[in-house]
Amino acid sequence: MPSHAPYGPAEDTWLLEDALKNLRQVVRSVEVGCGTGYITKILSEKSLEVIAIEKDAQSAYEAEKNLKNNLYNIHIVVADGFDPIRTSAEIDLIVSNPPYLPLDEAFYDMAIHGGPTGVEVTEMIVKQALPYLQRKGELFIISSSLGNQKKLFETISSLRLKVEIISTKRFFFEELSCLKIFYSPHE
C-alpha cells in the first residue's frame, strides 16, 4: 500500500480537461499516470481505445472502480511510464499530469514531486513519448512554474520537438500550464 492517498482531480486536472475538450476523435490514446481515472474517462469519449498507465496499484484500483461503466474501450495497466507499450505502436494522443513540484526536504510524495528540479519525471515522459510523437502523435502535459521550466524546454528542443502553451492558470504561488508537445522535423 502506498503511503499516500491516490491523487484525485484538482486544478491541474481541470486545466488538462479543458485542453482536451476540443480535440478531434483519435484511434488510440495513452494516459501516463491515470490516477483515479478522471482524465481517462474523457479520453474514452474521444478515443476508440485508451491505455491508462498507473504505477501506483491503489490508484489503478480506484481508477478501475471509478471507470467500471466505461471499461469497454479502456485498458488499465499497472506499470511505470511507457514500459507496457511497444515503440512500434500507433499512438495518436498521449496525456499526462505528472508530478511536477521540486523535491521538498520536509516530506516526499511521489504523486506531486517530480524530481530535484520538478521536471525530471516530465522529461522522462517526453523522452519515452518520442517514438510516438515522431509518427505524428501529440503529447498534452501539465507543467508548473515552480519547476525548472528552462531545463524542460531545452530538453524538448533538443529532441527536435516543438511545444505550445495551450492554456495557463495562475495561483498565488504558481502558474500551471498545459503544454502541447509534438514532433517538428524541420526545426
Phi, psi and omega in degrees: 000137178290160179272008180227162175281151176304144183285114180266172181301140178209193184305319180295323178297316182290329175296316177294318178303313180300322180292332183273345186304320186262013180287151176286163174296142177232165178281305185226131176235157180230134171247123179263113183085067187284350180054232182268005171097008182300309180288328178303318179299318178297317178297325181295337178275345183247359186226146172289328180218137178235131173251114181255115184254132179217128181276341179268115184300322179296319178296318179298321177297316178297318178299316180299318177297315182291335184254013187307332179270359182238012188283002181298331180233017182243133173244115178263126185235131174271110182195173178251118179064216185271013184313317184279000185250130177294144179292343178275354182295144177273111180240123181272325188217133176236134176229150178200140170241076188284168170298131188227006179267145175297154179303145179244130182291337184284324179202164179228134175224117184298342180283340183235336183267119186259020179119178184306320180255001179089350184246000185297318178295317178299315178300319178299316180297316179300314180296319179291333181280346187310312181301326181282325178291326179292344176255032175076018172285165178233147179241124173251125186216145180269141180221155182240145176294345179284341176274171181280085183297324180300314179298316180298313182294327176294319177298314180301313180296320181296338179268009182061037176254154178249149180231137173237139174272111184283316180201161178222159176217123182264137174238170185296338183244351181198168172238126176265143178230144169259117182259140171251122183241133182211163183282137179227086188296341183262007182260000000 
